[in-house]
Amino acid sequence: ARAPAVLTLTGITGIVVTLSTLWWEVKGQCKGPRDISKLNLSVTYDLPHFVSDTPVQKLLVFNGSVYVGATNKLTALSEDLKKTHEYKTGPVHEGPRCSACEGCRDQPPNANNTSMALLMETYYDPELFSCGTVGNGVCSRHLLEDGELDVEVNCLGSHNKDGSRYVAGPAGTQIVNVEVGGVVRFFVANSEPLNPSLPSSSRLHHTISIRKMWETQDRFEFVSEHSYMDLTPGLRGNYPLHYIYSFQSGAYVYFLTVQREGGTSKAFHTRIVRMCSSDLELLHYVEMPFECIYSEKGRRKRSTQVVFNILQAAHVAKAGNDLRRDMDLKEEDDVLFAAFARSKPDSPEPTASSTVCVISVSEINSFFKDFIQKGHTKPLYHFTGSEEKPYNQTSFGCGKHEKGYRLEVTRTRPPEDWFSGRFRNVLLTSISAMPIQDHTVATLGTADGRVIQVVVSRFGNTDPHVDFLLDTRPVSSEVAVLSPERPDASLLLITGNKVSKVPVIGPGCEHLWNCSTCLLAPAFMGCGWCRNRNLCTRSPQCAASHWSQDSCPLLITEYILWTTCCYFFSV
């Protein structure tokens, strides 16, 4: 669209004539008396999807195949979400005399197997690790050949009966697998439920641990008693601890948790945990409060900070050129995109009020280093497993000769909401981000099944360009990216027993309400105005002679008696 010419006449009564093509570009110069909705929220899209006959919990993409972890089965799908293979994982019969891996095959099933973790390890072979709730959380190794799941399947055991085979806890598990120096290690964090009646002697799963996988690829081991930590006996069952997300970046492994602010506190907040990825013992462990704030401006220009304390979902990705420039980042820098909610008082339960914060992992590490060096730390109060290890000036690195530490940082610098409170009446449950062209696009899922897509920018327009109903069920925080290097990259989202494929460029253009919204949508969406259908579409959905990305029909959209009025003309 060409640049607009704006003529303002003051002190007379006139008619507002709006050329739709130009509304976005000039609305900051001369605002009308009310906002015009840019998106038709009732539009739905028929997207490629896969429906399982049991609830889906986990997703993983490898070499163009999609692996779906669901209750009692593991399924392999093609890129278009067609089933290619299926492997049954349950139900099984469990009992004190039954095998951890197979249950009692001669007995009727009495336990479903919920998928708790899916991981890919390629150091030795292309191996898919699947961990479920049966067998006290043991994992199976699937050697992948042509995507098939049953060519070679092994149940992983423990070395010297040290209990390292019991990986996934029943309340939720986050796992990061890393290879350093020819040794594959699994960093495992198990959520702790609020269950005071649960005897501590019955717990087989360590709260946080590092396992070494043997070169034979058939068993795990803890290299020492310093390879794990547990909640103190007095807190176990009384101190809910929920691990939400995990990732590796550079020399470190990170976990994001929701937990109480202190041992006696009833309030909840989020923390980020960091460990050295080269460690086989918990030698360099530190955690820090991590929340998001929104500065709400009042009528007298005073601002009130609103704290969003409960993490709902997170995703680490690279940033596009524009966002890297905004944040002064290098091309290789990782960025954490995090969706937070405000909790109910003294509860981890979220309210329908969310925000999104964006921070580079390098900045997080700078916070860790700064606070630790300034002494804003204290010993871990909630974990047992070893003696106190304070920080000293020679221990910040990850080398094997560095002195270790186990600390809790007592200060924080919470990042601010990037979307100016736009989601303060929404419960976000899912987030992912991807660079596309020069932009970075965030895809957000909500508790009521909607999907929102928006360009992440510090200075540019951050109005959502996509907002549609995917399902009536909440969008899971579990997200996978399909073909990220291709223009047709897609996100895989879970709603109940359904996996949907949502293009990163957007599901379509029909939700863009009018011609101005259509032509001013991000260029990567490929939208244009179809004149004979009076509809925003992509070019294949419209005859070439009627499809335009350059101009709109001249329409008088509204007549308003207004003392000060603006005329917008195309020149």
N, C-alpha and C positions, 0 to 999 in steps of 0.2 A: 504494500500500500504506500502511496505517496505521502509526503509530509503534509500535515493538516495546517490550514490557515484558520486562525481563531479571531473572531470579532466579538467584542463584548459591548453591549449597549446598556448604559445604566440610567435608571430613573424613568423607564418607560415600561409599559406592559406589552409583552410580545409572545411569540410562539417559539418553543424550543424545537428545532429541526435537527435530528441526529443522523448523520451518515454512519451506519453501523460499523463500517470498516474502521473508523477512526476513534471509536469510543475509548479503548484502552490507552491510546497514546496521549490523549488530551485530558483524561479525567483528573489528572493531578493538577492541571492548569485551571480547570473550571468545573467544579463538581456539581452534579445535578442534585435534586432534592431527595433522591433515594437511590440505593444500589440496585443494579440490574443483575439478576442471577445469570451466570455465564454457563452453568452446567445443568443439564436436564438429569436430575437424580433418579428419575424413574426408568431410564434406559437400562436394559440388561443385555448381556452378550452371551452367545452360545460358544463357549471356549472348549478346546480339547480337554478331556478329563478322563480319569480312571476311577472307578468305584470298586472298592473292596467290600467283601461281605462281612468284614470285621473292622473295628476302629483302627485308623492309621496313626502311628506315633512318630515314625522316623523316616527321613529321606536321605538319599545319597546319590550323587551322579558321578559316574566314572566311565571314560571312553565312550561317551554317547549313550550309555545305558543308564536307566533310572532304577534304583533299588528302593523298594518300599518295605519298611518294617511295620507290620501290623500285628494285631493280636492273633497268635497261633500260625502265622505264615510270613514268609519272606518272598517277595515277588520281584521279578526283573521285568522292566518295561522297555520298549523302544523309545526313540525320541518323540514319537507321536502318541506316546502313552498306551501303546498296545502291549498286552501281556505276552512275554516270550518264554518265561520260565517261572515256576513256583516251587517253593520248598516248604514243607510243613514243619512247624516248630512246636506245635501243641494241638490240642490239650494233652496233658500227660497225667499219670498217677504219681503223686508225691507222697512220701512217707519216710520215716526215720531210717528204714532199711533199703531205700531205693537209691539207685544211681543218680548222682547229681546231674549227669548229662542226659540220661534216657528215662529217668523215673523207673517205675515198675511196669514193664511192658505187658505182663500177664494180668494186670489189674485194670479195672475201668478208670477212665480219666477223671480226675477230681480237681485239676488246676489248669487254668488258662495261662498262656505264655505271652505276656505283654512285652513288646519290643522297647528296650531301654537305651540301646546304643547301637549305631551302625558306624563302622570306621573302615577306611581303606588304608592298607599298608603295602607299599611297593618295593621296599628295600630288598627283600629276598625274592618274592614273587608277587604277582597281583593277587592280593588276599583281602577278602571281605570278612571283617569280624562283626559278628552279631551277638549281642548280649541281651538276655531277657530276664524275666522275673523267676522262672522256674530254676530248680537246682541251686537256689540261693544266689542267683545272679551270675552263673558261669557263662563263658563266652564260647562260641563256636567259630572256627576258622574255615572259610569257604575258599578253596583255590579256584580262581575264575578262569575258565576257558570258554571263549565265545559267549560270554555272558551266562553260561550255565552255572547253576548253584549247587548241583549235587555230584560233580565230578570227583571231588575229594573234600570231605567234611571231617574235621577233627574237633573234639571238645578239649579245650585247654585245661591242663591240670596245674598242680602246684609243685614246687620244688621243696623237698623235705617237709611236706605237709605244713607249710607255714601259713596256709589260709589265703595265699595270693590268688588262688583260682576263683574265689568269691569276689567278683568285680562289682557288679551292678546292684546297688541297694534298692529296696522296694519303693522308697519315697522319691526317687529321681536321681539321675546320674549325669554328670558331664565328664567326658573323656577327651584328652588330647594325646595323640600318639606322635612321637618324635624320634627321629634317628640322629644320633650324634656319635661320631667316632666308630661307626660300625655296630653300635648297640641301639636296639629299638627299645624305647621305654614308653610306658603308658602312664600318664598323669590322670588320676581318677579322683573325682570329688563327688561324694554321696550326700544328698540332702538328708537332713535330720528332721523327723516329724515331731509334732507336739503330741506326745503320748506318754503321760506320766506312769501309766500302768505297765509299760514295757520294761521287763527286767534287763539290765545292762549285760548280764551274762548270756542273753540270747542273741546278742548282736554279733554277726559274723563280718560285717563290713566296716572297714576303717573309714572315718570321715574324709580324710584326704591322704593320698598315698602316691608313691611312684613305684611301678612294677617294671622289672626288666624282663623282656621276652628272650627266651633261650634261642640259640641259633637253630635248634631243631624245630622251632616254631610250634611246639606242642605243649609248652608250659610257661608259667610266669614264676618269678621269685622276687622277694624283698631282699635286697643285699644286706640289710641290717635292720635292727629295731628302730633306727632313725629314718626309715623310709616311709613312715606313716605317722599321722597324728589323729587323735580322737577327741571328741568333746569330753570334758571332765565328767566323772561319774555323777556329780551333783547336778550337772546341766543336761545330761542325756535324757531325752524324753520331755524335758521342760524348757528347752531352748531351740525353737524351730529355726532351721538354717536351710535356706533354699538356694541351690546353685542354678542360675538362670542361663548362663552362656559361658563359653570357653573358647580360647583361640591361642595360637602361637604367633608371635611377631618378633623377628630378630632373635636375640639371645634368650628370650623369656617366654614363659607360658603364663596365661592369665585366666582367672576365673572371676565371674561377677556373681555376687551373692546378695540375697535379702535376708537380714537377720536383725536381732535386737541391737539397739545402740550400745548397750552394756549389759553386764551380768544381772543387775537389779532393775534395769530400765524396762518399761513396758512399751516404749516407742520403737518403731522399726525404721531402718534405713538400708541403703545399698552400700556395698563395699566392693572394691576391686582388689583382687589378690594376685600377687606376682611371685613367680619362682623361676630359677634358672633352668633352661631347657636341657642343659648338660648335666644336671645333677641326677644322681641315683639315690641320694638321700635328701631329706628336706633341710638343706644347709642354708639356703638363701630364701627365706620366706618373709614376705611383708604384705600387709593389707592396709587399705586406706579408705576412708569414707568417700562415697562417690554419689552425688545427687545432682539434680538439675533445678535451676531457678528461673522464674519468670518475673520480671519487674513490671508490675501492674501500675500504670500511671493513673493518678486521680485527677479530679477536675481542676485542682489548683497546681497541677504539674508536679505534685509530690508522688513518688513511686513507692509501692509496697512490694517487697520481695515475697513471692509465693514459692515455697519449697515443694518440689515433686520428688518424693523420697523413695518410691518403690519402682525398681526396674521391672518392666514387663517383657522387653525383648531387646536384642542388640545384634549388630552385624558389623564385622570388620571388612573393609574393602579399600581399594585405591580410589583416589579422587580424580575427576576430570580436570582438564586444563583450567577452566574458570574457577573452580573451587580451590585448586592448588594455589592459584594466584591470590585469591581472597585470603587464604590461610597461611600464605608464605611457606609452602611445602615443597619438598623435592618429589620427583616423579615416583621414587620407590617408597615413599612414606605410606604407612598404613593409617587409616582413619576409622575411628569407632563412632558408629551411628547408634544412638540409644534412645529408646522410647520409655518414658517414665510416666507414672501415675501418682496422684495424691492418694494416700491410704486413709482408711477410716481411722479414728483415734485409737492409738495403742493396738493396732492390728496390721497384719500384712495384707489384708484384703483391700484391693484397689477400689477407688471410686471412678465414676465416669468423667474424669478430668485428667488430661494428659498433656505432655509436652515432648519435644524432640530436641536432644542436645547432640552436638557434633564436636569431637575433639580428636586431635591426632594422638597416636600412641607415643610419639616422641615427646609431646607435651605432658602426657601422663607420667612418663619416665622422669622428666624434669621435675615434676612435682614430688615424686618419690625421693629423688636425690636431694632436693632442696630441703624438704621437711626432715629427712633423716639426718642430714649434715647439721641442721640447726637444732637437733635434739628434740623435735616434737614427736616423740615416740614413747611407748611403754611396752612392757612385756605382754605377750598374749595371755589373756585371762581365761579364755574358754577352751583352750587345747591343752592336752597332756601329751606325753610321749618322749620328752627329753628335758634336759636342764635349760634354764634361761640362757639365751644367746644374744647379748646386746651387740649393737652395731659399733664398729670403730672405723677410723679413717682408711684402713687398709682392706676393708672387706666389701667394698661396693661392687667389685667385679664378679665374674662368674668362674674364674679360673680355679683349678683344683687345689691350688695352694692358698687361695683366699680364705680368710677367716669367715665363718658363717654367722648368720643372725636370724632370729625369729622375732618379728616386731609387729606392733600395731601403730600406725601413724595416727596421731590425735588431731591433726589439722586437715583442712581441705580447702580447695578453691573450686567451688562448683561452677561448671559452665552454665551459660545462659541459653534459654530457649531460642532456637533459630527461626521460629515461625510466629513470633509476637503473639502468643496465646491463642493461635488459631484452633488448636485442638483441646481447649480447656473444657469443652462440653462433650468430649468423646473419650471412650476408653480404647486406646490403641493396644493391640495384642501382638502385633507382628511388625517387623521392620527389616528392610534390606535396601542396599544401595549399589548402584552400578554407574560407571562412567559411560556416557554415550555421546559421541561427537565431542564437543568441548564441555558438555554439561555433566552433572552428576544427578541422577534421578533416584529419589527415594520412593519405595513402594511400601505403603503402610496398610496393615490389616486392622480391622476393628472387631470389637466384641459382638457387634450385631451383623457381622458377615460382609461388611463393605470393604472395598479396596480403593485406596487413594494413592495417586501418583503425583509427585510434585518435584520440581527442580530445586535442588539445595543450593542456595546462594546467600551470601552475606549481604549483598547490596542490590541484587536484582529482584525481579518479580518472583514471589514465592506463593502465588495463588495456585492451588491444585489444578492441574489440567485434566485429571481423570478422577472420577468418584462414582463408582457403580456398585450394585449389589451382586456379590459373588455367590452368596449362600445365606441361608437363614441361621446358620451356626457360626460360632466365632472362628476367626482365622487363627490358626495355630502359630506359635512363635517359631516353629520348625520350618525353615525355608531352604530350598536348594536352587542353585543357578544352573540353567541348561544352556550350553554353547555360548559362554560369555564373550568369546572372541569374535562372534559372528554378528552381522546386523540384525538377524532375527533372534537374538538372545531372548530367553524367557525365564520367568521365575516359576517355580513349582510351589504351590500353596496348599496347605491341608485344611479342610473343614470337615471334621468328623471322620467318615470313612471315604472321603473323596479327595483326590489330588487333582488340582486344576493347573493348567498351563497358561500363564498370563504374560503376554509379550512386554518387554521392557519399554518399547516405544508406545505402549498403550493397546488396549483391546480393539480399538476402532475410533471413529470420529463422531458417530451419531449422537453422542451425549453432549456435544458442543452445541449450545442452544441456538445461536444465530450466526449470521455470516461474519460479523466482526470478531466474535470469539473464535470462529473457525480459522480465519486467516491469520489471526494473531497467536494461535497456538504454537508451541515449540515446533521448529521446522522438522525435527526428527520424527514427529508423528506422521508426517506425510499427508496432512489434511488439506482439503480444498472444498469449495462450495459448488454443489451440484444444482445448477439453476432450475432445470426442469423438474427436479424432485424437491427443491427448496429445502435441502438437507446437506449437512456436512458429511463428507465421505472421503475415502481414499479413492484414488483414480480408477482401480478396477471395478468399483461399484457405480460408475457413472460414465455415460458416453463422453468421449473426449471433447466433443464440440460444446458440451454443456458444463464442463468441469473447469474451475478456475482457482488459482492460488493468488491472483493479483488484484481482483476487484470484486465489489459487491453491487447488487442492484440498489438503486437509490430508493430508500424507504423512509417514510415519516413514521417513526416508531411511537411517538406520543405527542400530544398537545397539552401544554401546561401553561396556565396563566402564572406568570412569574415576574416580579418587579425587575429583577436583574436577570437577563437571559443571555445565553451564548449561542452563536451560530457557528456551525462547523461546516466548512466547505472543503472539498478536495480540489487541489490546484496542481 
